[in-house]
Amino acid sequence: MAPTGLDPDYWTPRELRHSFVSLLSDNGMPLDKIALLVGHSGTQVTEKVYRQQIRPVIQDGAQAMDLIFPNHN
């Protein structure tokens, strides 16, 4: 089980950076502003590397499982 808080033995700077960009993006912050916050000169790297959308992936997985197991209630 993951520890609570920001335990440096558990979280890496890279994971925190990806999470930061994902949370800002999921909450509607424009990509150009996110790029400035993470120190990119443009939006290309932010878009390709750091903008990880977690919620759509989880939703896609849940929908697929609902199709596989339609009577799971």
ChimeraX attribute file (.defattr): number of C-alpha atoms within 10 A of each C-alpha:
attribute: neighborCount
match mode: 1-to-1
recipient: residues
	/A:1	3
	/A:2	7
	/A:3	9
	/A:4	7
	/A:5	8
	/A:6	10
	/A:7	10
	/A:8	8
	/A:9	7
	/A:10	11
	/A:11	13
	/A:12	11
	/A:13	9
	/A:14	10
	/A:15	11
	/A:16	12
	/A:17	14
	/A:18	16
	/A:19	17
	/A:20	17
	/A:21	23
	/A:22	19
	/A:23	17
	/A:24	15
	/A:25	17
	/A:26	15
	/A:27	9
	/A:28	8
	/A:29	13
	/A:30	11
	/A:31	18
	/A:32	15
	/A:33	15
	/A:34	22
	/A:35	20
	/A:36	13
	/A:37	11
	/A:38	13
	/A:39	10
	/A:40	14
	/A:41	11
	/A:42	14
	/A:43	14
	/A:44	13
	/A:45	12
	/A:46	21
	/A:47	15
	/A:48	9
	/A:49	9
	/A:50	20
	/A:51	22
	/A:52	19
	/A:53	15
	/A:54	12
	/A:55	12
	/A:56	11
	/A:57	11
	/A:58	11
	/A:59	11
	/A:60	11
	/A:61	11
	/A:62	12
	/A:63	13
	/A:64	12
	/A:65	12
	/A:66	12
	/A:67	9
	/A:68	10
	/A:69	10
	/A:70	10
	/A:71	7
	/A:72	7
	/A:73	4
